[in-house]
């Protein structure tokens, strides 16, 4: 399958500790910026996909807030961290089918409150459950860090992965963030800094965990033909894939060992007609350092169980053989679910990364991860139109 779709606009709001604005305010700002970036007006947009976030702070009513009329495609898409890839996929399919001409995709969030610690932004889930279904909560698995800690520990037990190897992921992300003027965290970080950071959920330390950010990111998707006439270099969508393992809490589950990337990655590569060894830049969902490591394995950049050695070699850091999360990722740049890796992929594909720009950027692979390794999306993007 081929697609004629391209990303023509990118809008990123102020990011981080930005107070006094709602998620909807941020969403409107991001879409307005994305349209202006493409050289379009809001009136040119005839499709809208909204990722509503955990709290459903933005929804279909965003259409009215934007003043959009007679919208041709309109939906909320909830795949948690995999939503960005899913939205671009749905927008590309809508354009291919003639259902819309210009589709905006947006994610916005405003969990930070002035005077309150970032850890309070995403509290653990309190659910009234009975029977065996309540056991994970009774055991303390109430929020993402605890659940990712279980996955990480299993990988460690199976393959010998170490905390120091996870630290190499965090250090590499920070090195990239130091080259990114828009990153929230640009202070130097060493492996010793990582190892001395406090434990959040053993074996995950503070510097294994992503940031918390207020802000929004939007992209504009249109046809390759129209994108070629607009203000920015088109970023063509070559392929996509999804993978949702449906893990269960029993001993034969591969939870922590294999993720949905093992399914969605090959599907996206097959659609794009390229091999994993042809990918130049990797923008991977990194809510935790372990997520980067296991996704690299499942995409095939290294063998299963060898992710720790791979990241510790410096391969993913600036100057490494496999540049990864070149803006600093969610660990050091900003946390906007799957829009964090997608936005940096657009920047790299355009060649607009400045000091952090990767010289070879013909093919960029983007991952999105949702839930606790439950949902996955993959995109293959390129500054070149496929087949030309």
N, C-alpha and C positions, 0 to 999 in steps of 0.2 A: 504494500500500500504506500502511496505517496500522498503528501499533503501540500497544499498551496499556501498554508497559513504562515504568518510571521508575526513576531512581536515588534511593534512599531513605536511603542511609548512606554516609559518607565517613570513612575512617580514615587518618591520616597520622602516622607515628611521628616520633620525634626524627630529625633529618636532618643529614647532613654527616659531620664527623669524630667519629663515635660508635663506639667500639671495644669489643671483647670480646663482641660478639653476632654470631651467624651470620645468614645470609640467612633461614633458617627461623625463627629467633627473631623477626626483624623481621616476617616474614610473619604469624606468629601474632598478634603485637602489633597489626599494622595491621587484620587481620580482626576482632579483638576490639574495636578502637576503632570500626570501621565499624558493627558490629552494635549496639554501645552507642549510637552516634550516632543510629541509626535507631530505637532503643528496642526492639531485638530481642535475643534470646539466641542463642548459637551453636547451640543445639538447633533454632532456627527455620530455620536454613540447610539447604536440601536440594539445593543445587547449588554446585559449586566449579570455577572456571576459574583455572588457574595459568599465568602466564608465567614460564618457567624461567630466563630470562636467558641470557647468553652461556655461562656455565659450568655450566648446569643445576643450580644450587645448590638450587632448590626444585622439587619434582615432585609426582606424585600421592600420595606418602606423607604430604603435608601433611594429607590427610584424617584419617589416624590420629593425627597429632600434635595436631590440633584436637579429637579425640575424636568426630568425626562418624561416624554410623552410618546405613546404608541410604540413602546419598546417591543421588539420582535422576539427576543429570548430573554427570560428573566428567571433566576432560580438561586436558592441558597445551596451550596455544596459543602457537605460536612464529612470530610475524611480526616479530620484533625490535622496533624502535621503533613499529611499527604495531599491536602486539599489544593495547594497551589498547582501541583502537577496535574491534578484532576481537572481543575478549572481551565487550564490552558488546553488540555486535551479536548474538553467539551466545547470550548470556544473554537478550536480549530475544526472540529467536526461540524459545528453549526455553520461556520463560514464555508466549508467544503460543500455542505448540503444546500447552500443558498438561503439558509434561515436567517442570517444576519450578515452585516458587512463590517461592522466595527464593534468589538466586544471588549468591555472593561472587566477585569478580574481584580478583586480587592480583598485584602485582609487587614483588619484594624483591631487594636487592643489598647486598653487603658487600665491595666491592673494595678499600677503603682499609685499609692496615695501619699501625699506629702506628710512626713512625720511618722510613717509606718515603714517597717523593714520590708525588704523585697520578698523575704520568705513568706510573708503573710499574704502575698498576692494570689497564690494558688494553694489554698488550704486543702488538706486531705479530704477525700470524699466520705461523707457520713451517709451511709445507706442503711436503711432498715431491712435487714436480710435475716432469713431464718435457715436453719439446717446447715448443711455443708457449705452452702454458698457464702456463709458468714465467716468461714474459717480464715481466709486470707486477711480479712479486716481484723479479726481477733488476734492474728499473729503479728499485726503491726504493719501490714502492707496497705497503707491507706493513701499514699500519694506516690507520684512518679519516682522520686529518688529511691524509695524503698524497693519498688518493683524493678527498677533498672539495676539496683544493687544485686538482686537475686540473679538476674540474667548475666550480669558481669561476673559474679562469683562462679556461676556454672561454667562460663567460658574459661575462667582461670583454672578451675578444677580439671576441665577436659584437656586444655592445651598448654597450661603453664603460663598463661598471660599474667603479667605483673603490673603492680601499681605504677612502677616507674615507666613502663611502656605506655600506660594510659597518660601519664604525665607528658610523654613526648608529644602526644596529640595536642594537649593544652598549650605546651610551649610553642609548637609550630603555629597554632592558631594565633597566639599572641604576637609572634614574629610577623605574621601577615598583617595583623591589625595595626602594628606600628607603622606600616606603610599606607594605612587607610585613614585619611583625615576625618572621616565620618564615623569611625569606630568608637564605641563607648569606652573601651579599655585599651589604652595604648602604653601603659607603663610596662617596662621590661619585666619579663618573668623567666625564672630559671627553673630547672627541674627540682632544685632544693626548695624553691618557693612552693611548688606544687606539693612536694612531700610534707612540708611543714604546715600546709593549710589544714584547717580543722576537718574532722570526719563529719560527713552529713548522714550517710547511710553506708556502712561498711560493705564494700571497699571503696565507695565513692567519696572523695573529698570535695571541699568547696570548689576547688579549681578544676574539678571534673564536671561541674554543673554549668549549664548555660546561664546567660543573663536574664533579667526581667526588664522589659522595655514597654514604654508607652509610645505609640506611633502607628503608622500604617504604610503599606506598600501596595501599589496598583500597577498593573501592566495593561497595555492596549494590544489586542490581537486583531489582525485584519488579514486580507489576502496578500500574498507576496507581491502581486501586481500593484496593489494600492500602496503597500508599504514602500515600494521602490520610489514613489513619488513624494514621500513625506520627508519630514525634517531630519530624521535620524537614520543611520545605517540599519537596514532590516536585520533582525535575528530570526532566521528561518527554523521552523519546527520540523525536524527530520523524523523523529520517532518518539513513541511513548509506550508506557506499559504500566500495569498495576499488579500488585501481589498482596494478598490478604490471607495469611496462614491459618487463622482461626484456631489459635493455640488453646489447649485445655489444660487444666491443672492435674496432670497425671504423668506418670513416670516415662511414658514413651514419647512425650512431647519433645520437639526440638527447640523449645523456647530457650533463648540465650545462646544457641549454637548456630541456627540458620534463621534468617529473617525473610520478609517478603521481597527484599532486594534480589534474592536468588531467582525469583520468578519474574519480577518486573524488569530487571536489568536486561536479561537476554531477550525479552519481548521487545523492548525499546531498541536494542541494538539490531535485532532482526528487521524491524520495520525500517530503521535507518539504513540498513544494508552495510553496516560497518562492524568491525570487530573491536573488542575491548582494548586491544593493543593500539588502536588508532585514536583513542581518546586523548586529547591534549590537556584538558583542564577538568577537574572534578570539583563540583560544588555540592557537598553532601550535608544532609541534615545532621546536626551535631548537638542535640539537646544535652547529651552527655558524651564524654570522650569515648566511651565504649561504643556508642552508636557509629561514630566515624570508623573505628577499627573493624567492627563486624560488617559494616556496609562495604568497605574496601574488599574484604574477603568474599562476600557474597556476589559482588559485581565481577570478581575474577581478577582483580589487580594483584592479588597474591593468593597463595593457596590457603585453604581452610586450615585454621589453627596457626597460621604464620603471620597474622596481622600484627601481633605485638612486635615481632622482629622487624617487620616491614616499616612500621611507623617510627620505631626507635632508630632506624638507619638514617633518618633525615629525608626520606624520599618525598614526604608530603610538605616539607617546609620550604621557604624561599630558597631557590637554588637547587632544590631536589629534583629527582627524575620524574616525580608524579605530583606536580603542584595541586594542592587541594585546599579548598576553603580560603581562597586568596584574599578575601576581604576581612578575615578574622572569624568568620562564621558566627554561630549563635553563642559560642563560648566567649568571644571577645569583641565582636562587632555590635550586633543587636539581635534581639529575639523576636521575630515576626513569623513564627511557624515556618512553613515551607517557602514563604516569600523571601526569607533571608538568603538561602542558596539560589533561588531563582533570580533575584535582583542582581546578585554578584555575577551570575552566569551571563545575564544580559550585558552588564558592564564589560566583562571580559570579551565576550563575542564581538562587541562593538569596537574593541580596542581602546576603551576609554578608562582603563584602570590606573593611569598615571604611573606612579613609582612602583606600584604592585602589578602592573600589566605583565601578563605572561606573553612572551614573544610569539610562540606558536599557539594559536587559539582557534584552529579551524573546526574542531569538534569539542563541545562542552557537554559533560554529563551532569545532570541535576537529579538529586534524590529528595524525596519527601518521606518522612516517617511519622506515623501517627499512633496514638495510644501508647502501649508499651511494647514496641516492635510488632504491633498488630496489623498495621496498614501501611502500604508502601506504594509510592508512585515514582516513575522515572521519566525524564525527558532527555532527548538528544537535540541540542541546538547548534546552529552554525551560522556564521556570517555569510555563507554561500547558499544559494538556492540549490536544492538537491537536483542532481543530474545536469548541472550547468557549471 
